Amino acid sequence: MLCNEKFNAVFIPDLDPYTEKTKLAEIMGLHRNTIGKWHKWAKMIVLDYKAEAEKTSLMSRYQCWVIGEIYRLSLLLKRKQMICLHLRDNRPDYNILKFKQIYKDYSI
């Protein structure tokens, strides 16, 4: 995993099974529009994320995890193009199976 583990280690287990984007933004200390922007990127690139996004307007723990990963990427790569390329080139690192491997005791 990239950057610091604080977001995932502290917040993913504490999240409700489904979270509003506004609440996630508050937890992460980001603007809701940033979460919305990253949500759109993930829907375009990460197939499992897109499938989850079609179920409900709320975000699952898995989706929050992906957003946390995009946050880490944004700290390292800075530019949208680089972040999206990384997501595209490393899709298996952001699928539901990977999430389940990391968070065995938590529902998606």
Protein Blocks (a to p, Z undefined) as FASTA:
>chain_A
ZZjfklmmmmmmmpcfbdcfklmmmmnopafklmmmmmmmmmmmmmmlmmmmmmpmbdcf
klmmmmmmmmmmmmmnopaklmmmmmmmmmmmmcmklmmmmmmmbcZZ
